[in-house]
């Protein structure tokens, strides 16, 4: 599958879900189905706030440890965006189905190391947010995330939205998420890196999420990334288009 730097989304296409979205970018395609708020099971209900239930399903086979790890990262991240205290004794269900992954995400029929699992997190987050918006679940704010990789040598610099080959060869891989208020929401890293490199990663990630992707002195962009619109503007654009279509009377 050829990698596409420009994001693509399809909204409200699953008829049996309260909200749904399919988000594609950088070779990853994720479909989100959102239901709720609905009554929480008695054993799980909280008298003061809603339960956020996140399920990640792999592109092939049955979910395992990798999917459970992703769920444990996504659940608190999405929970921070949803005003859970507005929905006591309720549950918001978010199911994320991985539809496609880059061709070389598998080696010898086995999923690669944890570094490669990090690369799919932005796609999962963006699909979930679009699904929540189409389900009319109120959000405190929206968030955007980006994957960054530090190359195997000093000359490689920091790669924004790296390919799977670059991720596999990287010294370290990082996923950063920021809210619309430019506050750090998520930070996950794998590999070895110095404090100086971390500061550079943080600055680059904030610039990519909050100001759009643009070339920098120590930043290497993947093909087609220069000048592309930020995910934040993309989410706003697709939701404005959907709202305008929903309000149009034929």
C-alpha positions in Angstrom: 0.0 0.0 0.0 1.4 3.4 -1.0 1.8 5.7 2.0 -0.3 8.9 1.8 0.8 11.8 3.9 -2.5 13.6 3.5 -5.2 12.4 5.9 -8.5 11.1 4.7 -11.7 10.5 6.7 -15.2 9.1 6.2 -17.8 10.0 8.8 -21.1 8.4 10.1 -21.0 5.4 7.8 -21.8 2.6 10.3 -25.6 2.6 10.7 -25.7 0.7 14.0 -23.4 3.0 15.9 -24.2 6.3 17.5 -21.1 7.7 15.8 -18.5 6.3 13.4 -15.4 7.4 11.5 -12.7 5.9 9.4 -9.4 7.8 9.4 -6.5 7.0 7.1 -3.0 8.6 7.1 0.6 7.4 6.6 -0.5 3.9 5.6 -2.7 3.3 8.6 -6.5 3.0 8.4 -8.6 2.8 11.5 -12.4 2.6 11.9 -14.0 3.9 15.1 -17.5 3.0 16.3 -18.8 4.9 19.3 -21.9 4.2 21.3 -23.1 6.2 24.3 -23.6 7.5 26.7 -25.5 4.3 27.6 -26.3 2.7 30.9 -23.2 1.1 32.4 -23.2 -2.5 33.6 -24.1 -2.7 37.3 -20.7 -4.1 38.3 -18.8 -1.3 36.5 -21.0 1.7 37.1 -19.7 4.7 38.9 -22.2 6.9 40.8 -20.2 10.1 39.9 -18.8 9.7 36.4 -19.0 7.8 33.2 -16.9 4.7 32.3 -14.9 5.1 29.1 -14.5 1.6 27.5 -11.9 1.4 24.7 -11.4 -1.8 22.6 -8.7 -2.1 19.9 -9.1 -4.9 17.3 -6.1 -5.8 15.1 -6.2 -5.9 11.3 -5.9 -9.7 11.4 -6.3 -12.4 14.0 -7.4 -12.0 17.6 -6.3 -9.2 19.9 -3.5 -9.9 22.3 -1.0 -8.2 24.5 -0.2 -5.5 22.0 -3.9 -4.5 21.7 -4.4 -4.5 25.5 -1.3 -2.2 25.9 -2.8 0.2 23.3 -6.1 0.2 25.2 -4.4 1.0 28.5 -2.8 4.0 26.8 -5.9 5.2 24.9 -8.4 4.9 27.7 -6.9 7.5 30.1 -6.0 9.8 27.1 -9.6 9.9 25.8 -11.0 10.0 29.3 -9.2 13.4 29.8 -11.1 14.8 26.7 -14.6 13.7 27.8 -16.5 15.4 30.6 -17.1 12.1 32.4 -18.8 13.7 35.4 -21.6 14.9 33.2 -22.7 11.3 32.7 -22.8 9.4 36.0 -23.6 5.7 35.9 -23.1 5.7 32.1 -20.7 4.1 29.7 -19.2 5.4 26.5 -18.0 2.6 24.3 -15.2 3.2 21.7 -14.3 0.3 19.4 -11.3 0.9 17.2 -10.8 -1.6 14.3 -7.5 -1.5 12.5 -8.4 -1.9 8.9 -5.0 -1.5 7.1 -1.4 -1.2 8.1 1.7 -0.4 6.0 2.9 -3.4 4.0 6.1 -4.0 6.0 4.5 -3.7 9.4 4.9 -7.5 9.6 8.1 -9.5 9.5 8.0 -13.3 9.4 4.3 -13.2 10.1 4.9 -11.6 13.5 4.2 -8.1 14.6 7.4 -6.1 15.0 8.7 -4.7 18.3 6.8 -2.3 20.5 8.3 0.6 18.5 6.0 -0.2 15.6 2.9 -0.4 17.9 3.6 3.2 18.9 3.3 4.3 15.3 -0.4 3.5 15.1 -1.4 5.5 18.2 -2.0 8.8 16.3 -4.4 7.0 13.8 -6.3 5.4 16.7 -6.6 8.7 18.6 -7.8 10.7 15.5 -10.3 8.0 14.5 -11.7 8.0 18.1 -12.0 11.7 18.3 -13.9 11.9 14.9 -16.1 9.0 16.1 -16.9 10.8 19.4 -17.7 14.0 17.5 -20.1 12.3 15.1 -21.8 10.6 18.1 -22.4 14.0 19.6 -20.4 13.2 22.7 -19.4 16.5 24.2 -15.6 17.0 24.5 -13.7 19.4 26.7 -11.3 19.9 23.8 -9.9 17.9 20.8 -6.4 16.5 20.6 -3.9 15.7 17.9 -1.0 13.3 18.0 2.1 12.7 16.0 4.8 10.0 15.7 8.5 11.0 15.7 11.6 9.0 15.2 15.2 9.8 16.0 17.4 8.3 13.3 20.2 5.8 14.0 22.9 8.5 13.6 23.2 12.1 14.4 22.9 13.2 10.8 19.5 11.6 10.4 17.8 14.2 12.7 14.2 13.8 13.8 11.7 12.3 11.4 8.0 13.3 11.6 5.5 10.7 10.6 8.2 8.1 9.8 7.7 5.1 7.6 7.8 1.6 9.1 11.3 1.1 7.7 12.4 4.3 9.5 10.7 3.3 12.7 12.3 -0.1 12.6 15.8 1.4 12.1 15.3 4.3 14.5 17.3 4.8 17.7 14.1 5.8 19.5 10.4 6.4 18.6 8.1 8.8 20.3 4.3 9.5 20.2 3.2 12.9 21.4 -0.3 14.2 21.8 -1.4 17.8 22.4 -4.8 19.4 23.2 -6.3 22.3 21.2 -4.9 24.5 24.1 -1.4 23.2 23.2 -1.1 21.3 26.4 0.8 18.0 26.5 -1.8 15.1 26.7 0.2 12.0 25.8 3.9 11.1 25.7 5.1 7.6 25.0 8.6 6.6 24.0 10.6 3.6 23.0 14.3 3.2 22.6 17.3 5.2 23.9 17.6 9.0 23.8 19.2 11.8 25.7 17.6 14.7 27.6 18.7 17.0 24.8 17.1 14.8 22.2 13.9 14.6 24.2 13.7 18.4 24.3 14.1 18.5 20.5 11.5 15.8 20.1 9.1 17.7 22.4 9.6 20.9 20.5 9.2 19.2 17.1 6.1 17.3 18.2 4.4 20.5 19.5 5.2 22.3 16.3 3.8 19.4 14.3 0.6 19.1 16.3 -0.1 22.7 17.1 1.3 24.8 14.3 1.1 22.4 11.3 4.0 20.5 9.8 6.8 22.6 8.4 10.4 22.0 7.8 12.9 22.8 10.5 16.6 22.8 10.8 16.9 19.4 12.6 13.7 17.9 11.3 13.4 15.5 8.4 9.9 15.3 6.8 8.7 12.2 5.0 7.9 12.5 1.4 5.0 14.9 0.8 4.8 16.2 4.4 6.2 19.7 3.7 3.3 22.2 3.5 0.6 19.6 4.4 -2.3 20.8 6.6 -2.2 20.0 10.3 -4.5 17.3 11.7 -6.2 19.8 13.8 -7.2 21.9 10.8 -8.2 18.7 9.0 -10.5 17.6 11.9 -12.1 21.0 11.9 -12.6 21.0 8.1 -14.2 17.6 7.9 -16.6 18.3 10.8 -17.5 21.7 9.2 -18.2 19.9 5.9 -20.4 17.3 7.7 -22.3 19.9 9.7 -23.0 21.9 6.5 -24.2 18.8 4.7 -26.5 17.7 7.7 -28.0 21.2 7.8 -28.7 21.3 4.0 -32.4 20.8 3.2 -33.1 19.4 -0.2 
